[in-house]
Structure formats: structure tokens, C-alpha cells
Amino acid sequence: MARDGTSIGVELAELGYLPDASLANALALMDMLSRPLLLEGEAGVGKTEVAKALARLEETRLIRLQCHEGLDRSEALYEWNYQRQLLAIKAHEGRSGSADDVESVIFSEKYLLERPLLAALRADRPVVLLIDEIDRADEEFEAFLLEILSEFQISIPELGTVTATSIPKVVLTSNGTRELSDALRRRCLYHYVDYPDIDREARIILARLPEIDTALALQVAGMMEKIRKEDLNKIPGVAETLDWAAALVGLKVRNIHEAREIVYDTLACVLKTREDTMRVSPEVLDRLIGKVA
């Protein structure tokens, strides 16, 4: 029986990942319909963590394809072990047999190197396939993915069509650096992952750092909300929140109002460009702290 969004949300929370209700519902639909899920949102909001948490929930393997400019089929799908093929060709030199016989040997499973996409399709049990930052890949690679996303199969010239042994749970992430094609979007369910509100971010901090005081977790979450509203080049994500909270705990801070100098000195956990560190001056930080309970 398929799980609903509420059940998935509770189970993920028990594993330390706290989705909002709409994300939990999207994961339930993904499970029910066996459709890929496209997660879009700013860098650092936790899109990749969704796939990792889903793999833990399903107690299965996470297979990750990290996209980048220039990514091609061989890196994503399969390659032939050319070194072993050459050795095999040399070993057959002087023996009887046609070129076709040699070709049938060297283009066999023995010489095939699986890459993430093929590994996910041929896994014995359903895996979670994470296609991370699909917007960094070019449009040609995006078009290549369409057969996998719609049919869960791929064509390999030397071997024929490979159909999924078991249907993987596919999660695609995008930071929105370029517009994705309508064809890709049509093949996926969609969810926009936003920054968490103060309450949920505080609960995330408490789940990841059980040693932190609840009051400090709320203060850190409140500060992050205020900092994100500043005119920054790089808005800090949840990972930065957790780093900052861990640093404050490590430095024995219990209340940010009583440790303003330490709070300022640890902004390296949060601000990642020279311009942003200049914008959040001691005076600006003092103003922001004054707005946090």
C-alpha cells in the first residue's frame, strides 16, 4: 500500500530530515506514480539532501550523477574498458576466427564499465537515482535523458535496448541557472524547495545538533532569516545554518545577545564572499541581533 504524504513526512523526520507538507506530498506522488521528481530552488536549500534522505528511508542505494558543463553519454551512462579490449585484441592476433568473432567478444558485458545511469537501470532492486544540478549540463545532454525519464530504458548500440530491471526513484535538482526544456519538465513531477521558515529551520538544527539549546536554535534560525533578507551576493543555505549553529555550540554560546563578538567572529560559517562580509558589518549585525528575541 502506497504511503501518503503525512506518513512519509513522519518517517523522514524520524531519520533527521524535516520536509514541509508539500514536499512530503510530492514524494508520495512520486512513489505512487513511479515518476521522476524535479526539485528546483536556490543553492543550499537542501535539494540534494532530499534524495539522500529518501535513500535512507527506502533502505536502498543512492546513485548520484553530478552534472556539469560538457557532461556526455559516456560519463553518465557507460564506457568500454578500452585497455582490456586492446589486450583482448592482441591476445586474439594470429588465432583463427573472423573480425566479427573478435568484435562480439570485446563488446560484451565483460568489458562494459557502468556509469550512474546504467547502474541505476540495471540494479537488482529499486535505487534512488540523483541527477544533481541538471541545469549545469547542456541542452543536448538534457535531451538524451528524456528516454530514461519517460521509459526507464536506454539504447546502447553494441548491446541493444537496456530496460530497467527495477524502476529507480529518480530525483533531479536544479538551481535555476538556465531554463530547463518543456520536454523534461513534462516527464517529471515538480516541487520548488524554498528556504525553511524560522520554526522549521530551528527544528532542523535541533534534529542535527541535539546538544544545542532550543532557545539558541531559535535565535540562530531567526538570525538566518534576517541575514537572508540583506542584499547579499550569495544567500546562505541550511548547510551554513548548521555550520554556524555547531560553531556557536562549540564556543559555548548560549545566547547570541550575550556573545555578539563571537557571533560576528563566526560569520565565516555563513558569508562566503568578500562583498557579503563587508555588507554585514558589526553595526549591521548588531541591528539584526536586536530584532531577534
C-alpha positions in Angstrom: 0.0 0.0 0.0 1.4 3.4 -1.0 2.3 5.8 1.8 0.7 9.2 1.9 2.5 12.5 2.4 1.9 12.6 6.1 3.4 9.1 6.6 6.4 9.9 4.5 6.9 13.2 6.4 6.8 11.5 9.7 9.2 8.7 8.6 11.7 11.2 7.1 11.5 13.3 10.3 12.5 10.2 12.3 15.5 9.9 10.1 16.5 13.5 10.7 15.2 15.2 7.6 12.2 17.5 8.1 10.3 18.1 4.9 7.3 20.5 4.7 3.9 19.1 3.9 4.0 20.0 0.2 7.4 18.2 -0.3 6.2 15.2 1.6 3.1 15.1 -0.7 5.3 15.4 -3.8 7.4 12.4 -2.6 4.2 10.4 -2.0 3.0 11.1 -5.6 6.5 10.2 -6.9 6.2 6.8 -5.2 2.6 6.3 -6.3 3.0 7.2 -10.0 6.6 6.0 -10.4 7.5 9.4 -11.9 10.8 11.4 -11.6 10.7 14.4 -9.3 12.3 17.7 -10.3 13.3 19.8 -7.3 14.1 23.4 -8.1 15.3 26.1 -5.8 18.2 28.2 -4.7 21.6 26.6 -3.9 21.8 25.4 -0.3 18.1 24.9 0.5 18.5 21.1 0.8 17.5 19.6 -2.6 20.3 17.1 -2.7 19.5 16.1 0.9 16.0 15.0 -0.2 17.5 12.3 -2.3 19.9 11.2 0.4 17.1 11.1 3.0 14.8 9.1 0.5 17.6 6.5 0.1 17.8 6.1 3.8 14.0 5.9 4.1 13.9 3.2 1.4 17.0 1.5 2.8 18.5 1.4 -0.7 21.5 2.6 -2.5 21.9 6.2 -3.6 23.4 6.5 -7.1 24.4 10.1 -7.9 25.2 11.7 -11.2 26.7 15.1 -10.7 26.0 17.2 -13.8 28.4 19.8 -15.2 29.1 21.6 -18.4 30.3 19.2 -21.1 28.8 16.1 -19.4 28.4 13.4 -22.1 26.8 10.0 -22.5 30.0 8.0 -21.8 30.5 9.7 -18.4 26.8 9.3 -17.4 25.8 6.0 -19.0 28.6 3.6 -19.8 32.1 3.3 -21.2 34.1 0.4 -22.7 37.2 -0.7 -20.9 39.5 0.2 -23.8 42.6 -1.1 -22.1 41.2 -4.6 -21.6 39.7 -4.5 -25.1 43.2 -3.8 -26.6 44.7 -6.6 -24.6 42.0 -9.0 -25.8 42.6 -7.9 -29.4 46.3 -8.6 -29.0 45.6 -12.0 -27.4 43.4 -12.9 -30.5 46.1 -11.9 -33.0 47.3 -14.9 -35.0 44.3 -17.1 -34.0 41.7 -18.4 -36.3 38.4 -16.6 -36.4 36.9 -13.6 -38.1 36.9 -9.9 -37.1 33.2 -10.3 -36.2 34.1 -13.0 -33.7 36.7 -10.7 -32.0 34.2 -7.8 -32.0 31.5 -9.9 -30.4 33.9 -10.8 -27.6 35.3 -7.3 -26.9 31.9 -5.6 -27.0 30.4 -7.9 -24.3 29.4 -7.4 -20.7 32.9 -8.4 -19.6 34.3 -5.1 -21.0 31.5 -2.8 -20.1 32.0 -0.1 -17.4 28.7 1.0 -15.8 28.3 4.7 -15.1 25.5 6.1 -12.8 22.5 5.9 -15.3 23.2 2.4 -16.4 23.9 1.2 -12.9 20.6 2.6 -11.7 18.7 0.9 -14.6 20.4 -2.5 -14.0 20.2 -2.6 -10.2 18.6 -5.7 -8.7 16.3 -3.6 -6.5 15.0 -0.1 -6.9 17.6 2.5 -6.1 17.4 6.3 -5.7 19.0 8.0 -8.7 20.0 11.5 -8.0 20.7 13.6 -11.2 22.2 16.6 -9.4 22.2 20.1 -10.8 20.7 19.2 -14.2 20.8 22.9 -15.1 24.6 22.7 -15.3 24.5 20.2 -18.1 23.9 21.4 -21.7 20.7 21.0 -23.6 22.0 18.1 -25.7 22.5 16.0 -22.5 19.1 17.0 -21.2 17.5 15.7 -24.5 19.5 12.5 -24.1 17.9 11.9 -20.7 14.3 12.0 -22.0 14.2 8.3 -22.9 15.3 7.3 -19.4 12.9 9.6 -17.7 9.9 8.5 -19.7 10.5 4.8 -20.4 13.2 3.9 -17.9 15.3 2.4 -20.7 18.2 3.4 -22.8 19.7 2.2 -26.1 23.3 1.0 -26.3 24.4 0.5 -29.9 26.6 -2.5 -29.2 24.1 -4.2 -26.8 20.7 -3.0 -27.8 18.0 -1.6 -25.5 18.5 -1.9 -21.8 15.3 -1.7 -19.8 15.2 -1.1 -16.1 15.4 -4.3 -14.0 13.6 -2.4 -11.3 12.2 1.2 -11.6 14.5 3.6 -9.8 13.2 6.6 -7.8 14.6 9.5 -9.8 15.3 12.9 -8.2 16.5 15.7 -10.4 17.7 19.0 -8.9 18.1 22.4 -10.5 19.4 25.7 -9.1 17.8 27.6 -12.0 21.0 28.7 -13.7 19.3 28.1 -17.0 15.8 27.3 -18.1 15.0 23.6 -18.5 13.1 22.3 -21.5 9.4 21.8 -21.5 10.0 18.2 -22.6 12.0 17.4 -19.4 9.5 19.2 -17.2 6.6 17.2 -18.7 8.3 14.0 -17.7 8.7 15.0 -14.1 6.6 15.8 -11.1 7.7 19.3 -9.7 8.4 20.9 -6.4 10.0 24.2 -5.6 12.2 23.9 -2.5 12.3 27.2 -0.6 14.3 28.3 2.5 12.6 27.0 5.6 10.7 29.3 7.9 12.1 30.0 11.4 10.2 27.2 13.1 11.2 24.5 10.7 14.8 25.7 10.5 15.0 25.6 14.3 13.7 22.0 14.2 16.3 21.1 11.6 19.0 22.5 13.8 17.7 20.5 16.8 17.5 17.3 14.7 21.1 17.6 13.5 22.6 19.1 16.7 20.7 17.5 19.6 23.2 19.1 22.1 22.0 22.7 21.2 19.6 24.6 23.5 16.2 25.1 21.9 16.4 28.9 22.6 19.7 29.2 20.8 18.4 27.1 17.9 15.5 29.5 17.5 17.9 32.5 17.7 20.1 31.1 15.0 17.1 30.4 12.8 15.8 33.9 13.4 19.2 35.4 12.6 19.4 33.4 9.3 16.0 34.7 8.3 17.2 38.3 8.9 20.5 37.7 7.1 18.8 36.3 4.0 16.8 39.5 3.7 20.0 41.5 3.4 21.3 42.5 -0.1 23.8 39.6 -0.4 25.6 38.1 -3.4 25.3 34.6 -2.0 22.3 33.8 0.3 23.4 31.3 2.9 21.6 27.9 2.9 20.7 25.4 5.5 24.2 23.9 5.5 25.6 27.2 6.5 23.0 27.4 9.3 24.1 24.1 10.7 27.8 25.1 10.5 27.1 28.3 12.3 25.0 26.6 15.0 27.7 24.0 15.5 30.3 26.7 15.8 28.3 28.6 18.4 27.7 25.4 20.4 31.4 24.6 20.2 32.3 28.0 21.6 29.8 27.6 24.5 27.4 30.3 23.3 24.0 30.0 24.9 22.5 33.4 24.0 23.6 35.5 21.0 22.7 38.7 22.8 25.4 38.0 25.3 28.0 36.9 22.8 27.8 39.4 20.0 31.6 39.5 19.3 31.7 35.7 19.0 28.6 35.8 16.7 30.4 38.3 14.4 33.7 36.3 14.5 31.9 33.2 13.3 30.2 34.8 10.3 32.7 32.9 8.2 30.4 30.0 8.5 27.6 32.0 6.8 29.0 34.6 4.5 31.1 33.3 1.6 32.1 36.3 -0.4 34.2 39.4 0.4 31.4 41.7 -0.6 28.9 40.0 1.7 31.3 40.1 4.7 31.7 43.8 4.1 27.9 44.3 3.9 27.3 42.6 7.2 29.4 44.9 9.3 29.4 44.8 13.1 26.8 47.6 13.0 24.6 45.7 10.7 24.9 42.5 12.7 24.1 44.4 15.9 20.9 45.8 14.2 19.9 42.2 13.2 20.6 40.7 16.6 18.4 43.5 18.1 15.5 42.1 16.1 15.9 38.5 17.4 14.2 37.5 20.6 
